[in-house]
Amino acid sequence: MLAIKLQRIGKKHQPSYRVVVAEGRSKMAAPPVEDLGSYNPFTKAITIKKERVAYWMKAGAQPTVTAHNLLVKEGVLTAKKIAVKMPKAVVKEKEAEKEAPVAAEAASTAEGETKEEAAA
């Protein structure tokens, strides 16, 4: 099955993506069937060949969730965006990061009280 998906290019910490048609289960570094455009997340610049996307969609290529949302944003598809679901482990890490500063403040406050009690 063919898929319309993003292929990462660019240097470390400077991602840029190609919108490509590739085999659905192929590796990211595998050569794509066709290059349909590009997406730069820093500048939010998107270039897409709309005619070729329409051709591949008629040929049976299915876009990934992220590619689908980009195509909707550009007006190539007339559907609603799909909510991207994150794994539970990632959600728990983000919650822990939010709670970490609160825990650090509580610990420093508790240390401050014990120092004051020791001085008295």
Sequence and secondary structure as in RCSB ss.txt:
>XXXX:A:sequence
MLAIKLQRIGKKHQPSYRVVVAEGRSKMAAPPVEDLGSYNPFTKAITIKKERVAYWMKAGAQPTVTAHNLLVKEG
VLTAKKIAVKMPKAVVKEKEAEKEAPVAAEAASTAEGETKEEAAA
>XXXX:A:secstr
 EEEEEEEESSTT  EEEEEEEETT  TTS  SEEEEEEETTTTEEEE HHHHHHHHHTT EE HHHHHHHHHHT
SS S        HHHHHHHHHHHHHHHHHHHHHHHHHHHHHHHH 
